[in-house]
């Protein structure tokens, strides 16, 4: 059995056994860069909630908290060690000082919207907090944008799967 099959098989079992708590853990770690299937886990637990256990309110709350706290951890990681790592990686990934300056300017001007919407884009969801911390986005702006984006994302995928469970069941 490959390691991925083992990890994902364990995730399925944990989600089935622990529901919202397992969802919180998966989303917390996914939100600061660990490659885990957060969106799939949220949809799965929401579909379980449509059957009656766990409560959908617990699912959305666990998803929101896991996403916000995970991104906040990523922000702190980026704030502490992100800049030195980025400067070390820059020549290796063809990131010139000019390009870096443009990205930082864009992030200062559009950072709030970028953080809010990044949750809906797969790779950005995992790197959102780390990148915001690395470029030095002010903490209060990050927290507000992160909390709003995570709430929209958790509500969209969690409540969407919950309310449209019958439609999903026809295709699964």
N, C-alpha and C positions, 0 to 999 in steps of 0.2 A: 504494500500500500504506500503510495507516495505521501510525502509530508503534507501536501495541500489537501489530499483526501482526508487525512487524519484530522487536520485542523478544522476543515469545513464540516466534517462529520461530527466532531466534538461541538462545534458551534450549533449545529442543528439540534443536538441533544440538549445542550445548555438552554437554548431558546425554548424548546418544548418543556423543559423542566422548570426553568426559572423565569420565563416570560420577560416582564418589564425590567427586572434586575439585570438579566443577561443582555438585554437590549442596551441598557445604560452602559454597561462595561464595553460592549462592542463599539458603540458610538463614541465613547470617551477616547478609546485608543485609536479608532479610525480618524478622529478629528485632529489628532496631532501627528499623522503621518503613517501609522501602522496600516498596511494594506489589508483591511478587513471589509467584508461586504455589508456595510452599514445600511445602505438603502434597502437592500434585500432583506436584511434582518428586520428593519422597521416595517416593511410590507408584510413579512411573515407573521410578526407578532400582532400586527393590526388585523390580519385575517384570523388569527387565533382569537383575538378579542371579539370579532364578529360572531364567533361561536359561543362566547360567554366568558372566557377566561383567558387572559387577565382583563380588567376593566380598561376601556379605551382611554379614559382620563389618565390612568397610570402609564399607559403606553406613550401617549403624547408627552406627558411630563418627563418620563424617563428619557425619551428621545431628545427633548429640548435640553434637559440638564446635561446629558452626556455630551451633546454637541457643544453647548456653551462652555462647559468645564474643560472639555478636550481641546477646543480651539484656544481657550485661555492658557492652558498648559503649553500649547504650541507657540503662542505669542511670547510667553516667558522664555521658552527655549530659544526662539528667534532673537529675542531682545538680548539675551546673555551671550549666545554663541553664534548667532546667524550671520552677523556682519563679517567677522573674521573668516568664517567658512565660505561665504559668498565671494569675498575678495580673493581667497585662495582658489576657488573654483572658476572664477571669471575667465581667466585666460584659457582654461581647459574647455569651456563651453562657448567660447567666442563672444563673451560678454565684455565689450569694450567699456572704458570709463564713460564714453559718450552715451552708449545705450543704457548703462546703469543709471546715469543722471536723468535720462528721459523717463525711465521706468519709475524712478523715485518721484519725479515731478508729477507724473500721471497719478501715482498713488496718493500724493498729497492732495491733488485736486479732486480726484474721483474715488479716493480710498473708502469712504463710507459706503457708497453704492457697490464698489467692488467686493467689499467684505460681505455685504448683505446678499449679493447674488452668487458669490463663489460657492456657497453651499449646494447650489443646484447643478454644479459642474463637477464631474467625477474627480479628476485629479486636483482641481483647485480646492475641493472640499477638504482633502487631506492636508494640503499645504497652506491653506488660508491663514491660519494663526501664525505659523512660523514665518511666512512672508511678511505679514503685517508687523510682527515684532522686529524682523530683520531690517525693514526700511524705517523703523522708528515711528510708526503711526501712533499718535497719542492714545494712551490707554483708555480714557473715558470714551472717546469716539469709537475705538475698536470694540469695547464691551457693548455699547449700545447697538452698533451695527451688527455685531455678532449675535446678540440676543434676539434682535428683530429677524434677522435672516434665518436663524435656527428655528424660531417659532413658526415662520412661514413655511419652512421646509418640513418640519415635523407635522404641522397641520395638513399640508398638502399631501404628503405620502402616507401619513398615519390615518388621517380621517378619510382621505380618498380611498384607500384600500378598505377601510372599515365600512364605509357607506356603499361602496360598489363591490362588496364581497360576492354577491350573487353573480354579478357579471364575470368576475375573476374565476369563480368556480366552474362556470361553463367552459372556460378555456384551459383549465388545469386538469 
